[in-house]
Amino acid sequence: MNSPNILLYTIDALRFDAAFQLTALSGEKWSFFRNHYGVAHCSDPNYLAILTGWSPDAIKELYGVEVYTQMGSQFKKVFPTLPVALKKLRGYSSWAYQPVRVPRFYLQGFDIISWAPSDSISDPQMPAIRKMLKEMKSPWFGFVRVMDCHYPYLGAHDIPKDSQGEIDTDRVKESYWKSVQHSNEVLKDFLPWVLESYPNTVIILLSDHGESLGEHGIWDHLYTLYEVLVHVPLWIYLPDQSGRNCSGLTQHTDIVPTFCELVGLELEGEGQSWLPFLKDESPPPDREEVSLVGWGCHPLGSKEEVEGLTGRELWKHRAIRSKSWKYIVNWHQEKGANFQLFNLEKDPGEVENVISMHPDLTQHFVNILRRIDASFPMPTESSVGPAYSEIDREIILARLQALGYA
């Protein structure tokens, strides 16, 4: 088979439970990864992993770069992305559809980038992408990032209010699920056109991170590392293969190795290729655990818009997710740390913190985290501090307003 085209299609902020509404991906040719994880709760670190194959911790260890705070142009000189490698070593042309015009280094290497307003609603015809493809020679690598499921959902800037002037959370949720339905309609129109026009195309479709819709009293995706934020759906389409279901633990850093093996390209990274599994030549991939990291992301908007949110940057987060358990540390560098342990088989919603009941298991996770980041507080070294579920309503409202809602 000639080198395939590769389409990497991402739906920003798509929750895992939204996967079952995307009927456009229900055919027997699609492989579904049931326990796939990002590396963080927000976009930049996840796109780093998706397009380079490296986690934020590996980048920091290898290059001394703090990913979230140093994602600008100075990083381009020292770190290759997948489209750069495909172009240089395999002759691929490349294009990107990117709705947020920011100088992120992971966008380097593309021959053409089509920018769109970050709150624009995807046209099912995807005219900008069709126009770019007319200028591409095969094989090509295409990267799509759509924002329909990212706030403001479907471009709606007004926060729904009830008759008392309170935030109507039911209508906020309704807006999100309507955005999922719209995403499905886009896929039902766009993907058949791609496969009819370019039948030798491999497609990976996934989300960078999830979205919290009131779970734990939290909205959007910048607060800690609960499952609704880091557990995301992923599908793969290979032209000449039947679909398979994977229930093993996988992570964004596995995507680049899979693409590289597909085209016979060697590129350093820390993940593992899924290609043998997809070709029915090996058991499903399955990590022992995945490591997750979060930063105190600065709120968007001006200082006036985010009044009351100062101190947000003092939060840092870590989590280790094994096959059945999840250990989370939420660390406020002035107020202390909150430690949580959840049995995900019995408590998938992460409601009951059982850390006091399992000291040996907790120590196991503490040892793993100490190897990853020895600077992080441990349960024996810090008193339990505030959790993000304790953020008051005014802070959450200010956050929503800073994100573009009126």
Beta strands, then each sheet from edge to edge (+ up, - down):
strand 1: 5-11
strand 2: 30-37
strand 3: 93-98
strand 4: 112-115
strand 5: 140-146
strand 6: 201-206
strand 7: 212-213
strand 8: 219-220
strand 9: 231-237
strand 10: 245-251
strand 11: 289-294
strand 12: 315-322
strand 13: 325-332
strand 14: 336-343
sheet 1: 4+ 3+ 5+ 1+ 6+ 9- 2+ 10+
sheet 2: 7+ 8-
sheet 3: 11+ 12- 13+ 14-
end
